[in-house]
Amino acid sequence: MNVKQKDNEFIAATYARFPLVISAGKGSVLTDENGKEYIDLGTGIAVNTFGVADNEWITAVNEQLNKIQHTSNLYYTKPAADLAEILCHRAGMKKVFFSNSGAEANECAIKTARKYAAEKKGTEYNTIITLINSFHGRTVTTLAATGQEVFHKDFLPLTEGFVYAKANDTEDLRQKVRDNKVAAIMFEPIQGEGGVIPLDKEFVAAIAEMAKELDILTIVDEVQTGNGRTGKLYGYMHYGITPDIVTTAKGLGGGLPIGATLLGEKVQNVLTTGSHGSTFGGNPVCCAGAINMMSRIDDELLSDVRKKSAYIINELSSAKGVKSVTGMGLMLGIETEKDVNEVIENCRKNGVLVIKAKNKVRLLPALNIPWKELQTAVEVLKKACEIGE
Ligand SMILES: *Cc1c(COP(=O)(O)O)cnc(C)c1O
């Protein structure tokens, strides 16, 4: 059996894969099993922040791998402590809980919010308001948080206590806040899986205002938007707010699984000994990878991300067959006249890998993608969008 046949035979059929076996790569170029090269604008869904097989990251991870790969949380380790300090300082938060994925980072945020509200206002204050068209993960509770019916329907009953408000509709949010005993409002600064849709500045300001007035927590899901992706370190930094809880994962480890829940002043002491935990959480190898990522996501890199973003937006918004370009930084969605799958396939045939979000082409290139590769990829994408060719 070849790889595709074996995968189809033995791996649960949860993924609609592209017909490609990726076997290696360097930077923003991936190689398939036949040696064909592709410029990668997907980075494993915003995970490979500095592309693949990045030398500095490999060195950092290898050094840790040669010391110790895992200890459990029964012991102290330096990489986790160092990374937590970096994250707290750079995000203006007080404490960190480490896990292994975005869903788990959100689970921790939800548990923290419920415990805070129960202790402060009473156990009936357990409702979490999330937004319609959001995506927060695949566990039973983060599915409940996800405001999209299609993900719910086969798995009922889900965790109780989630109410969905319309994104960018302050009146609807106000109504939901009035009608429920609310612990927290949870949102993505840019709805990623929902179609790369940024929230309006006024709406986010209204969330912050309501939250402050009523002692409701704000949870910002930065699983996809975090770690430099939007041209600032975290997406919420575009909005001038200070969240109570920030969750992140995808790009944090540069390709290794790590989730982090950052806890602000109000909730810094909510989680106590025994109230939450994770066997792998804070794994030293993953933390070493993340420290390397964080040390390189500096002002210069972020300014570069914004320049590349402006270039892509400029090229594509005026291109034939393109209806709209949304998003921020290097997290962009392109609505095309042509069927999105056709555009993606055409790109692949011509050596460029892009992914999808709803009806849009989604671009999530490495933050350090070289200009030359970016320009080549944008030309291929523009051609693919043109009607009739
Ligand atoms: C991907 C994603 C998640 C889920 O992360 P996993 O690591 O797949 O569990 C949660 N929230 C957002 C915004 C995401 O983009």
Ligand as a Chemical Component Dictionary entry (heavy atoms), coordinates in Angstrom:
data_LIG
# 
_chem_comp.id                   LIG 
_chem_comp.type                 NON-POLYMER 
_chem_comp.pdbx_formal_charge   0 
_chem_comp.three_letter_code    LIG 
# 
loop_
_chem_comp_atom.comp_id 
_chem_comp_atom.atom_id 
_chem_comp_atom.alt_atom_id 
_chem_comp_atom.type_symbol 
_chem_comp_atom.charge 
_chem_comp_atom.model_Cartn_x 
_chem_comp_atom.model_Cartn_y 
_chem_comp_atom.model_Cartn_z 
_chem_comp_atom.pdbx_ordinal 
LIG C1 C1 C 0 -7.686 26.124 15.592 1  
LIG C2 C2 C 0 -8.467 26.890 16.571 2  
LIG C3 C3 C 0 -8.894 26.314 17.781 3  
LIG C4 C4 C 0 -8.660 24.863 18.118 4  
LIG O1 O1 O 0 -7.304 24.556 18.251 5  
LIG P1 P1 P 0 -6.812 23.022 18.290 6  
LIG O2 O2 O 0 -5.343 23.136 18.538 7  
LIG O3 O3 O 0 -7.161 22.413 16.986 8  
LIG O4 O4 O 0 -7.535 22.386 19.424 9  
LIG C5 C5 C 0 -9.557 27.121 18.678 10 
LIG N1 N1 N 0 -9.812 28.414 18.412 11 
LIG C6 C6 C 0 -9.435 28.993 17.265 12 
LIG C7 C7 C 0 -9.720 30.440 17.036 13 
LIG C8 C8 C 0 -8.761 28.251 16.296 14 
LIG O5 O5 O 0 -8.394 28.826 15.143 15 
# 
loop_
_chem_comp_bond.comp_id 
_chem_comp_bond.atom_id_1 
_chem_comp_bond.atom_id_2 
_chem_comp_bond.value_order 
_chem_comp_bond.pdbx_ordinal 
LIG C1 C2 SING 1  
LIG C2 C3 SING 2  
LIG C2 C8 DOUB 3  
LIG C3 C4 SING 4  
LIG C3 C5 DOUB 5  
LIG C4 O1 SING 6  
LIG O1 P1 SING 7  
LIG P1 O2 DOUB 8  
LIG P1 O3 SING 9  
LIG P1 O4 SING 10 
LIG C5 N1 SING 11 
LIG N1 C6 DOUB 12 
LIG C6 C7 SING 13 
LIG C6 C8 SING 14 
LIG C8 O5 SING 15 
# 
